[in-house]
Amino acid sequence: MSLSLFAGCARVEHVGPGAAAEVRLGFFPNVTHASALIARGKGFYAKELGGTRLTAQQFNAGPDEVTALLDGSLDAGFIGSGPAVTAFARSAGKGVRVVSGATSGGAQLVVKPGIAAPEQLRGRTIAVPQRGNTQDIALRKWLAGKGLAIGAGPNEVNVVTMDNPQTFDAFRSGRLDGGWLPEPWASRLVIDAGGRVLQDERALWPGGKFPTTVLLVRTQFLREHPATVEALLRAEQDAIEFAAADHDEAETVVNDQLRQLTGGELSRPVLDRALANIELTTDPLAVEFNQLAGDEVTAGVVRTTPDLTGFIDVEPLNRVRHERGKPPVDPG
């Protein structure tokens, strides 16, 4: 669904060297995309982009956003780490680049209260947002590690795809046994629907850190409009700094944006829990992507581990971080 979400951005006639007349940005209405929500709500995109017009497209999961990036209908997008790897591999390493992180953490397997161990998932139905998205890859790898087969048989785990709101409704009504979901949907299943956490994905990674959301840009756009890419990065950094300085106001802004985008807002307990489960950061946690690429093979998304040479380009980000007096991030 294409949305003109940023029609209120300030516009001036002059567009500087290296800047685009327009940038088309994708994101999800999820707490794991809070940087984009805050940047919009606080006007940071308007401030940093100046004469560049920003339009946006809203997605439910990464694979659809990958298609938009690779067919040229999107210039940049906040997206899960798994689909970002898929986009790079599908374009033979030429089509896209990760230019920044956005979120670490914020995904959990939430199940019915009576399920207390992985083996109790046999014969159960678990939902993910979309086949091949970040949570789908994580779930399939986790199930394989537990010796659990995926399928419709009585000794298998039935993995289905649903939009997040549909997953919530199905779980609350008892028609679904659980879901591996991003925030705020994991917290909604726990607080609003009485679920319990069977696996917090943070526990599966060193130091509890893994790249849930990154900022992915078409390579051609990055080369032709570096000033616009840096403006996006400044707006994201503005949002992260704002959230660190005023947590309560950041929660309010995120909720306001979710209400505008989805027609509903989160309860304060859900929002508090969801934001507590994530870390907003421009660091893409590049060193973890080799494991993520291997996870795609384990999950059956791709047959061979993608070569990630050139996948991450943090030179523009490190220029922005240098401006803010922050240390450079590791390019991996």
Kinemage of the C-alpha trace (Angstrom):
@kinemage 1
@onewidth
@group {chain A} dominant
@subgroup {mainchain}
@vectorlist {calphas} color= white
{ca met a 1} P 0.000 0.000 0.000
{ca ser a 2} L 1.544 3.272 -1.101
{ca leu a 3} L 1.069 6.146 1.301
{ca ser a 4} L 1.994 9.820 1.048
{ca leu a 5} L 2.963 9.851 4.686
{ca phe a 6} L 5.337 12.762 4.619
{ca ala a 7} L 3.318 15.288 2.665
{ca gly a 8} L 3.868 17.834 5.424
{ca cys a 9} L 7.638 17.933 4.980
{ca ala a 10} L 9.149 21.325 4.338
{ca arg a 11} L 10.035 21.912 0.703
{ca val a 12} L 12.255 24.508 -0.908
{ca glu a 13} L 13.024 24.998 -4.576
{ca his a 14} L 16.757 24.359 -4.435
{ca val a 15} L 18.154 20.836 -4.219
{ca gly a 16} L 21.882 20.740 -3.523
{ca pro a 17} L 24.595 18.703 -5.243
{ca gly a 18} L 24.217 14.969 -4.684
{ca ala a 19} L 20.647 15.409 -3.456
{ca ala a 20} L 17.616 13.834 -5.093
{ca ala a 21} L 14.423 15.668 -5.940
{ca glu a 22} L 12.526 12.822 -4.269
{ca val a 23} L 13.351 9.851 -2.064
{ca arg a 24} L 10.921 6.941 -1.687
{ca leu a 25} L 11.263 5.296 1.714
{ca gly a 26} L 9.781 2.033 2.960
{ca phe a 27} L 9.093 0.992 6.552
{ca phe a 28} L 6.714 -1.034 8.744
{ca pro a 29} L 4.230 0.285 11.334
{ca asn a 30} L 6.114 -1.646 14.040
{ca val a 31} L 7.972 -0.586 17.164
{ca thr a 32} L 11.075 -2.183 15.615
{ca his a 33} L 10.900 0.681 13.082
{ca ala a 34} L 10.643 3.322 15.806
{ca ser a 35} L 13.484 5.408 14.347
{ca ala a 36} L 11.471 6.060 11.195
{ca leu a 37} L 8.312 6.765 13.178
{ca ile a 38} L 10.057 9.259 15.453
{ca ala a 39} L 11.859 10.950 12.557
{ca arg a 40} L 8.534 11.514 10.858
{ca gly a 41} L 6.649 12.569 13.973
{ca lys a 42} L 9.263 15.053 15.141
{ca gly a 43} L 9.917 16.524 11.691
{ca phe a 44} L 13.520 15.315 11.480
{ca tyr a 45} L 13.098 14.199 7.869
{ca ala a 46} L 11.788 17.640 6.944
{ca lys a 47} L 14.720 19.309 8.703
{ca glu a 48} L 17.445 17.145 7.208
{ca leu a 49} L 16.128 16.599 3.671
{ca gly a 50} L 15.400 20.240 2.926
{ca gly a 51} L 14.281 20.465 -0.702
{ca thr a 52} L 14.091 16.714 -1.235
{ca arg a 53} L 10.524 15.443 -1.204
{ca leu a 54} L 9.998 12.343 0.934
{ca thr a 55} L 7.238 9.873 0.119
{ca ala a 56} L 6.780 6.522 1.772
{ca gln a 57} L 5.389 3.057 1.317
{ca gln a 58} L 4.169 0.926 4.196
{ca phe a 59} L 4.880 -2.816 4.340
{ca asn a 60} L 3.882 -5.704 6.601
{ca ala a 61} L 7.040 -7.773 6.039
{ca gly a 62} L 10.404 -7.689 4.311
{ca pro a 63} L 9.984 -9.844 1.177
{ca asp a 64} L 7.473 -7.424 -0.367
{ca glu a 65} L 9.799 -4.521 0.398
{ca val a 66} L 12.675 -6.413 -1.232
{ca thr a 67} L 10.627 -6.661 -4.425
{ca ala a 68} L 9.962 -2.913 -4.364
{ca leu a 69} L 13.649 -2.113 -3.886
{ca leu a 70} L 14.828 -4.439 -6.621
{ca asp a 71} L 12.238 -3.313 -9.170
{ca gly a 72} L 13.192 0.317 -8.574
{ca ser a 73} L 9.895 1.505 -7.107
{ca leu a 74} L 11.586 2.192 -3.749
{ca asp a 75} L 14.875 3.976 -3.070
{ca ala a 76} L 15.510 3.055 0.552
{ca gly a 77} L 13.814 1.089 3.260
{ca phe a 78} L 13.900 0.110 6.892
{ca ile a 79} L 13.827 -3.657 6.657
{ca gly a 80} L 14.650 -6.844 8.527
{ca ser a 81} L 18.153 -8.236 8.357
{ca gly a 82} L 17.067 -11.500 6.704
{ca pro a 83} L 15.297 -9.910 3.735
{ca ala a 84} L 18.183 -7.448 3.406
{ca val a 85} L 20.535 -10.392 2.842
{ca thr a 86} L 18.007 -11.908 0.420
{ca ala a 87} L 17.844 -8.668 -1.584
{ca phe a 88} L 21.622 -8.537 -1.867
{ca ala a 89} L 21.814 -12.164 -2.965
{ca arg a 90} L 18.957 -11.852 -5.472
{ca ser a 91} L 20.688 -8.910 -7.115
{ca ala a 92} L 23.999 -10.807 -7.338
{ca gly a 93} L 25.530 -8.369 -4.860
{ca lys a 94} L 24.821 -5.323 -7.007
{ca gly a 95} L 21.382 -3.978 -6.220
{ca val a 96} L 21.405 -2.826 -2.587
{ca arg a 97} L 23.620 -1.805 0.320
{ca val a 98} L 23.058 -1.687 4.071
{ca val a 99} L 23.986 1.846 5.109
{ca ser a 100} L 22.890 1.769 8.751
{ca gly a 101} L 21.412 -0.249 11.531
{ca ala a 102} L 18.139 0.776 13.154
{ca thr a 103} L 17.107 -1.729 15.821
{ca ser a 104} L 18.646 -4.556 17.802
{ca gly a 105} L 16.387 -7.082 19.500
{ca gly a 106} L 12.611 -7.039 19.612
{ca ala a 107} L 11.477 -10.487 18.456
{ca gln a 108} L 10.009 -13.329 20.506
{ca leu a 109} L 8.221 -16.650 20.132
{ca val a 110} L 5.011 -16.218 22.124
{ca val a 111} L 2.750 -19.231 22.700
{ca lys a 112} L -0.334 -20.338 24.593
{ca pro a 113} L 0.182 -20.620 28.375
{ca gly a 114} L -0.017 -24.419 28.295
{ca ile a 115} L 3.048 -24.724 26.058
{ca ala a 116} L 6.170 -24.839 28.235
{ca ala a 117} L 8.751 -26.673 26.098
{ca pro a 118} L 9.731 -26.823 22.410
{ca glu a 119} L 8.608 -30.451 22.031
{ca gln a 120} L 5.085 -29.385 22.919
{ca leu a 121} L 4.914 -27.518 19.618
{ca arg a 122} L 4.401 -30.771 17.716
{ca gly a 123} L 1.001 -30.667 16.039
{ca arg a 124} L 0.713 -26.928 16.779
{ca thr a 125} L 0.383 -23.955 14.428
{ca ile a 126} L 2.823 -21.050 14.715
{ca ala a 127} L 2.584 -17.855 12.678
{ca val a 128} L 5.219 -15.585 11.151
{ca pro a 129} L 4.642 -12.349 9.201
{ca gln a 130} L 5.786 -13.678 5.809
{ca arg a 131} L 7.751 -16.540 4.270
{ca gly a 132} L 11.416 -15.606 4.181
{ca asn a 133} L 11.120 -12.605 6.489
{ca thr a 134} L 13.450 -12.141 9.472
{ca gln a 135} L 11.180 -13.856 12.000
{ca asp a 136} L 10.391 -16.725 9.631
{ca ile a 137} L 14.104 -17.424 9.179
{ca ala a 138} L 14.698 -17.260 12.936
{ca leu a 139} L 11.817 -19.627 13.688
{ca arg a 140} L 12.799 -22.180 11.051
{ca lys a 141} L 16.407 -22.225 12.237
{ca trp a 142} L 15.302 -22.565 15.869
{ca leu a 143} L 12.943 -25.427 15.070
{ca ala a 144} L 15.698 -27.234 13.163
{ca gly a 145} L 18.003 -26.817 16.147
{ca lys a 146} L 15.367 -28.376 18.396
{ca gly a 147} L 14.919 -31.333 16.055
{ca leu a 148} L 11.394 -30.290 15.143
{ca ala a 149} L 10.177 -30.829 11.590
{ca ile a 150} L 7.948 -28.337 9.795
{ca gly a 151} L 4.742 -29.628 8.255
{ca ala a 152} L 1.089 -30.394 8.820
{ca gly a 153} L 1.544 -33.799 10.443
{ca pro a 154} L 0.766 -34.573 14.099
{ca asn a 155} L 4.471 -34.679 15.007
{ca glu a 156} L 5.383 -31.583 12.996
{ca val a 157} L 5.098 -27.835 13.546
{ca asn a 158} L 2.763 -26.100 11.132
{ca val a 159} L 4.323 -22.727 10.221
{ca val a 160} L 1.859 -20.316 8.603
{ca thr a 161} L 2.130 -16.742 7.371
{ca met a 162} L -0.247 -14.014 8.496
{ca asp a 163} L -0.270 -10.256 8.706
{ca asn a 164} L 0.534 -9.296 12.287
{ca pro a 165} L -2.970 -7.990 13.155
{ca gln a 166} L -4.481 -11.248 11.869
{ca thr a 167} L -2.030 -13.233 13.987
{ca phe a 168} L -3.096 -11.305 17.066
{ca asp a 169} L -6.795 -11.890 16.397
{ca ala a 170} L -6.283 -15.595 15.672
{ca phe a 171} L -4.173 -16.101 18.804
{ca arg a 172} L -6.598 -14.256 21.056
{ca ser a 173} L -9.524 -16.277 19.711
{ca gly a 174} L -7.669 -19.568 20.297
{ca arg a 175} L -7.330 -20.444 16.593
{ca leu a 176} L -3.518 -20.130 16.690
{ca asp a 177} L -0.973 -21.593 19.095
{ca gly a 178} L 1.689 -18.896 18.845
{ca gly a 179} L 3.831 -16.642 16.722
{ca trp a 180} L 7.451 -15.574 16.271
{ca leu a 181} L 6.808 -11.867 15.963
{ca pro a 182} L 8.467 -8.449 16.056
{ca glu a 183} L 7.485 -5.746 18.510
{ca pro a 184} L 4.909 -4.562 19.378
{ca trp a 185} L 3.111 -7.741 18.335
{ca ala a 186} L 5.031 -10.024 20.676
{ca ser a 187} L 4.078 -7.763 23.575
{ca arg a 188} L 0.463 -7.614 22.409
{ca leu a 189} L 0.260 -11.408 22.463
{ca val a 190} L 1.676 -11.431 25.997
{ca ile a 191} L -0.207 -8.520 27.571
{ca asp a 192} L -3.410 -8.280 25.553
{ca ala a 193} L -3.912 -11.973 24.730
{ca gly a 194} L -2.429 -13.856 27.692
{ca gly a 195} L 0.494 -15.510 25.897
{ca arg a 196} L 3.850 -16.519 27.351
{ca val a 197} L 7.336 -16.193 25.915
{ca leu a 198} L 8.830 -19.524 24.920
{ca gln a 199} L 11.912 -17.976 23.294
{ca asp a 200} L 13.294 -14.442 23.340
{ca glu a 201} L 15.529 -14.175 20.283
{ca arg a 202} L 18.025 -12.033 22.189
{ca ala a 203} L 19.024 -15.114 24.185
{ca leu a 204} L 20.266 -16.745 20.972
{ca trp a 205} L 22.850 -14.052 20.176
{ca pro a 206} L 26.147 -12.961 21.784
{ca gly a 207} L 25.471 -10.190 24.260
{ca gly a 208} L 21.781 -10.297 23.366
{ca lys a 209} L 22.384 -8.133 20.290
{ca phe a 210} L 21.303 -8.897 16.742
{ca pro a 211} L 20.242 -6.685 13.827
{ca thr a 212} L 16.466 -6.790 13.668
{ca thr a 213} L 16.075 -3.743 11.420
{ca val a 214} L 18.554 -2.036 9.087
{ca leu a 215} L 18.378 0.750 6.526
{ca leu a 216} L 18.804 -0.645 3.019
{ca val a 217} L 19.393 1.580 -0.020
{ca arg a 218} L 19.462 0.866 -3.722
{ca thr a 219} L 23.097 0.963 -4.848
{ca gln a 220} L 22.342 3.213 -7.802
{ca phe a 221} L 20.529 5.702 -5.563
{ca leu a 222} L 23.432 5.697 -3.101
{ca arg a 223} L 25.895 6.458 -5.887
{ca glu a 224} L 23.784 9.137 -7.542
{ca his a 225} L 22.426 10.862 -4.420
{ca pro a 226} L 24.880 10.511 -1.534
{ca ala a 227} L 23.732 13.778 0.034
{ca thr a 228} L 20.176 12.476 0.309
{ca val a 229} L 21.339 9.224 1.864
{ca glu a 230} L 23.346 11.153 4.444
{ca ala a 231} L 20.280 13.302 5.146
{ca leu a 232} L 18.268 10.143 5.864
{ca leu a 233} L 21.023 8.996 8.189
{ca arg a 234} L 21.072 12.333 10.016
{ca ala a 235} L 17.320 12.168 10.520
{ca glu a 236} L 17.636 8.648 11.901
{ca gln a 237} L 20.420 9.756 14.242
{ca asp a 238} L 18.256 12.710 15.319
{ca ala a 239} L 15.466 10.269 16.186
{ca ile a 240} L 17.713 7.950 18.178
{ca glu a 241} L 19.245 10.825 20.127
{ca phe a 242} L 15.794 12.227 20.834
{ca ala a 243} L 14.557 8.860 22.126
{ca ala a 244} L 17.589 8.565 24.417
{ca ala a 245} L 17.053 12.062 25.809
{ca asp a 246} L 13.275 11.910 26.333
{ca his a 247} L 11.976 8.358 26.584
{ca asp a 248} L 8.435 9.317 27.599
{ca glu a 249} L 7.973 11.750 24.737
{ca ala a 250} L 9.458 9.231 22.310
{ca glu a 251} L 6.822 6.696 23.412
{ca thr a 252} L 4.114 9.276 22.794
{ca val a 253} L 5.433 10.054 19.326
{ca val a 254} L 5.655 6.372 18.377
{ca asn a 255} L 2.087 5.770 19.559
{ca asp a 256} L 0.807 8.821 17.674
{ca gln a 257} L 2.434 7.567 14.494
{ca leu a 258} L 1.043 4.054 14.911
{ca arg a 259} L -2.425 5.515 15.398
{ca gln a 260} L -2.106 7.549 12.198
{ca leu a 261} L -0.790 4.592 10.201
{ca thr a 262} L -2.962 1.773 11.534
{ca gly a 263} L -5.968 3.457 13.071
{ca gly a 264} L -5.142 2.118 16.527
{ca glu a 265} L -2.734 2.847 19.330
{ca leu a 266} L -0.976 0.672 21.884
{ca ser a 267} L -1.726 0.530 25.584
{ca arg a 268} L 0.991 1.980 27.758
{ca pro a 269} L 1.948 -1.449 29.208
{ca val a 270} L 2.346 -2.896 25.707
{ca leu a 271} L 4.367 0.066 24.485
{ca asp a 272} L 6.562 0.067 27.586
{ca arg a 273} L 7.298 -3.643 27.189
{ca ala a 274} L 7.905 -3.406 23.440
{ca leu a 275} L 10.356 -0.511 23.699
{ca ala a 276} L 12.139 -2.168 26.619
{ca asn a 277} L 12.816 -5.161 24.354
{ca ile a 278} L 14.638 -3.190 21.662
{ca glu a 279} L 17.689 -0.987 21.306
{ca leu a 280} L 17.669 1.813 18.755
{ca thr a 281} L 21.083 2.024 17.124
{ca thr a 282} L 22.626 3.047 13.822
{ca asp a 283} L 25.211 0.287 14.249
{ca pro a 284} L 24.228 -2.461 11.767
{ca leu a 285} L 26.074 -5.046 13.896
{ca ala a 286} L 27.865 -6.084 10.735
{ca val a 287} L 29.778 -8.971 12.311
{ca glu a 288} L 26.511 -10.884 12.822
{ca phe a 289} L 25.565 -10.975 9.144
{ca asn a 290} L 27.687 -13.980 8.293
{ca gln a 291} L 25.611 -15.990 10.751
{ca leu a 292} L 22.414 -14.482 9.368
{ca ala a 293} L 23.424 -15.516 5.862
{ca gly a 294} L 24.035 -19.053 7.081
{ca asp a 295} L 20.684 -19.036 8.870
{ca glu a 296} L 18.955 -18.474 5.535
{ca val a 297} L 20.395 -21.769 4.309
{ca thr a 298} L 19.348 -23.568 7.502
{ca ala a 299} L 15.842 -22.114 7.140
{ca gly a 300} L 15.627 -23.224 3.523
{ca val a 301} L 15.243 -19.691 2.153
{ca val a 302} L 18.325 -20.069 -0.075
{ca arg a 303} L 20.371 -23.120 -1.084
{ca thr a 304} L 23.875 -21.721 -0.595
{ca thr a 305} L 25.282 -19.123 1.775
{ca pro a 306} L 25.400 -15.753 0.002
{ca asp a 307} L 28.738 -14.008 -0.460
{ca leu a 308} L 28.295 -10.746 1.464
{ca thr a 309} L 31.311 -8.907 0.025
{ca gly a 310} L 30.280 -5.273 -0.399
{ca phe a 311} L 26.943 -5.772 1.339
{ca ile a 312} L 27.522 -3.173 4.061
{ca asp a 313} L 28.656 0.377 3.291
{ca val a 314} L 28.954 2.453 6.449
{ca glu a 315} L 31.134 5.242 5.044
{ca pro a 316} L 28.183 7.690 4.852
{ca leu a 317} L 27.054 6.670 8.328
{ca asn a 318} L 30.497 7.130 9.823
{ca arg a 319} L 30.686 10.613 8.328
{ca val a 320} L 27.417 11.451 10.066
{ca arg a 321} L 28.591 9.878 13.310
{ca his a 322} L 31.834 11.852 13.109
{ca glu a 323} L 29.802 15.055 12.780
{ca arg a 324} L 27.990 14.121 15.994
{ca gly a 325} L 31.182 13.268 17.852
{ca lys a 326} L 30.418 9.553 17.899
{ca pro a 327} L 32.901 6.746 17.175
{ca pro a 328} L 32.706 4.929 13.830
{ca val a 329} L 30.833 1.643 13.564
{ca asp a 330} L 32.581 -1.540 12.514
{ca pro a 331} L 31.972 -2.344 8.813
{ca gly a 332} L 32.468 -6.029 9.510
